């Protein structure tokens, strides 16, 4: 390779490297490296290994992130090595390998794979004949057509799990958060939930959040007799797996012809959909879901699948929410309090 070819190769690689300004938690980096090691060990590709859109994008992100790490290391080695030396040749070989990967899987920090015309692979590109029929959003779309579907599943849940399921319906919390225990309190006749967040890192998630709701739903009215006024009540799960099985069975009992498995996360999507369709702004939705940035809520629910109303009257979270949408949605005229009541949070 002549010097001109070398410079062109290096220039092209540098143009494809993703920005290092993107904040990625150490936990996510470790997960990426494990996925990358599996890709190399099995000598395969993200599309060959993945069975769902989520796993495809996770493996694809891992491949891009770890390839970028390798590329930066190879570029540094090239700068230190003498041209033509074994070290230089090894560095150029690694640079060429990384370039080939990044040309096949272009970094997509703006997530343009969700838009038509992206240069990045999408799930539809690599699995054009595979329709996703068991995703949470698909199930939510199917359930939405049944009207009061949440109430029907609530009725089918066994009594010993009804309190935990009621909290899930009302707050859209994660099962892992229910396992830790969620504190419930009565404030001026309203239900106040204090949730210790999971999936929290230095740059993502909310350590704690408060949701206050009007007790006007079946789930809320069920909880009221179980809550002592003036005391902090704790509702928790013993076993997440058993809880998930109970919900799946209740979903099948309520809707025998439904294709797919109803999981706890379906209700998190439903909660987000209700917030979006009722006029909540992005920051409030982020606080309610336990997110630190507004963009994460794009993964949860759709306005079209919401009921157009919500019992939520106030939210608060330990960390301020940053607006990270590329096209911010104008705040709705609905105004709710983000100040926590005294002695609750």
Residue pairs with C-beta under 8 A, 6 or more apart in sequence:
1 9
1 92
3 83
6 92
9 92
9 95
9 96
9 99
10 75
10 78
10 95
12 99
13 71
13 75
13 95
13 98
13 99
13 102
14 75
16 99
16 102
16 103
16 106
16 107
17 68
17 71
17 72
17 102
17 107
18 64
18 65
18 68
18 107
18 109
19 109
22 109
23 203
24 32
24 65
24 203
25 201
25 202
25 203
25 204
26 201
26 202
27 201
28 201
29 65
31 58
31 62
32 61
32 62
32 65
32 66
33 62
33 66
34 62
35 58
35 59
35 62
35 63
36 62
36 63
36 65
36 66
36 67
38 49
39 45
39 46
39 49
39 59
39 62
39 63
42 49
46 56
46 59
46 60
46 62
46 63
46 105
46 126
47 56
47 121
47 126
47 127
49 55
49 59
50 56
50 58
50 59
52 132
52 135
53 123
53 132
53 135
56 123
56 126
56 127
57 113
57 123
60 105
60 121
63 101
63 105
64 102
64 105
64 107
64 108
67 98
67 101
67 102
67 105
68 98
68 102
68 107
70 94
70 97
70 98
71 94
71 95
71 98
71 99
71 102
73 94
74 91
74 94
74 95
74 98
75 91
75 95
77 87
77 90
77 91
77 94
78 88
78 91
78 92
78 95
80 87
81 87
81 88
81 91
82 88
105 120
105 121
106 119
106 120
107 120
108 118
108 119
108 120
110 326
112 118
112 119
112 120
113 120
113 121
113 122
114 122
123 132
132 138
133 259
133 260
134 259
134 260
134 261
136 263
136 265
136 266
136 269
137 269
137 301
137 302
137 305
138 260
139 258
139 260
139 261
139 262
139 266
140 266
140 269
140 270
140 273
140 301
140 302
140 305
141 305
142 258
142 259
142 260
143 149
143 255
143 258
143 262
143 266
143 270
144 305
146 152
146 255
149 254
149 255
150 169
150 219
150 267
150 270
151 218
152 254
152 255
153 247
153 250
153 251
153 254
153 255
153 262
154 162
154 165
154 166
154 169
154 218
154 219
154 222
155 254
156 249
156 250
156 251
156 253
156 254
157 165
157 246
157 247
157 250
158 246
158 250
161 243
161 246
162 222
163 222
163 223
163 226
163 235
164 178
164 235
164 236
164 237
164 243
165 219
165 247
166 219
166 220
166 222
166 223
167 173
167 178
167 182
167 184
167 193
167 223
167 235
168 175
168 178
168 264
168 267
168 268
169 217
169 219
169 267
169 271
170 191
170 193
170 211
170 213
170 217
170 219
170 220
170 223
170 311
171 182
171 193
171 195
171 211
171 213
171 271
171 288
172 267
172 268
172 270
172 271
172 272
172 288
172 289
173 182
173 193
173 195
173 268
173 290
174 198
174 199
174 264
174 265
174 268
174 290
175 237
175 240
175 243
175 244
175 264
175 265
176 198
176 199
176 240
177 195
177 196
177 197
177 198
177 290
178 235
178 236
178 237
178 240
178 243
179 236
179 237
179 238
179 240
180 196
180 198
180 236
181 196
181 234
181 235
181 236
182 193
182 194
182 195
182 196
182 234
182 235
182 236
183 193
183 194
183 195
183 232
183 233
183 234
184 191
184 192
184 193
184 194
184 223
184 227
184 232
184 233
184 234
184 235
185 191
185 192
185 194
185 227
185 231
185 232
185 233
185 344
186 192
186 224
186 227
186 229
186 230
187 212
187 341
187 344
189 215
190 212
190 213
190 214
190 215
190 313
191 212
191 213
191 214
191 215
191 220
191 223
191 224
191 227
192 210
192 211
192 212
192 341
192 344
193 210
193 211
193 212
193 213
194 208
194 209
194 210
194 232
194 344
194 345
195 208
195 209
195 210
195 211
195 290
196 207
196 208
197 205
197 206
197 207
197 208
197 209
197 290
198 205
198 290
199 205
199 290
200 206
200 207
203 292
204 291
204 292
204 293
204 296
205 290
205 291
205 292
206 287
206 290
206 291
206 292
206 317
206 318
206 319
207 318
207 319
208 317
208 318
208 345
209 287
209 288
209 290
209 315
209 316
209 317
209 318
210 314
210 315
210 316
210 317
210 340
210 344
210 345
211 288
211 312
211 314
211 315
212 312
212 313
212 314
212 315
212 337
212 341
213 220
213 311
213 312
213 313
214 220
214 311
214 313
215 221
215 223
215 224
215 311
216 311
217 311
220 311
226 233
227 233
237 243
240 264
243 264
244 263
244 264
247 262
247 263
247 264
248 261
248 262
248 263
250 262
251 258
251 261
251 262
252 258
252 262
255 262
268 289
268 300
268 301
269 300
269 301
269 305
270 301
270 305
270 306
271 288
271 289
271 301
272 285
272 289
272 297
272 300
272 301
273 300
273 301
273 302
273 303
273 304
273 305
273 306
273 307
274 301
274 306
274 307
274 308
274 309
274 310
275 284
275 285
275 288
275 301
275 306
275 310
275 312
276 285
276 297
276 301
276 302
276 303
276 306
277 303
277 304
277 305
277 306
277 307
277 308
278 306
278 307
278 308
278 309
278 310
278 312
278 334
279 332
279 333
279 334
280 288
280 310
280 312
280 332
280 334
280 336
281 329
281 331
281 332
281 334
282 294
282 297
282 321
282 323
282 325
282 328
282 329
282 331
283 294
283 321
283 323
284 312
284 315
284 336
284 338
285 294
285 297
286 292
286 293
286 294
286 296
286 297
286 317
286 321
287 315
287 316
287 317
287 321
287 338
288 312
288 315
289 296
289 297
289 300
290 317
291 297
291 321
292 319
292 321
292 322
293 321
293 322
293 323
293 324
294 321
294 322
294 323
294 324
294 325
294 328
295 324
295 325
298 325
312 336
313 336
313 337
314 336
314 337
314 338
314 339
314 340
314 341
315 336
315 337
315 338
316 338
316 339
316 340
316 345
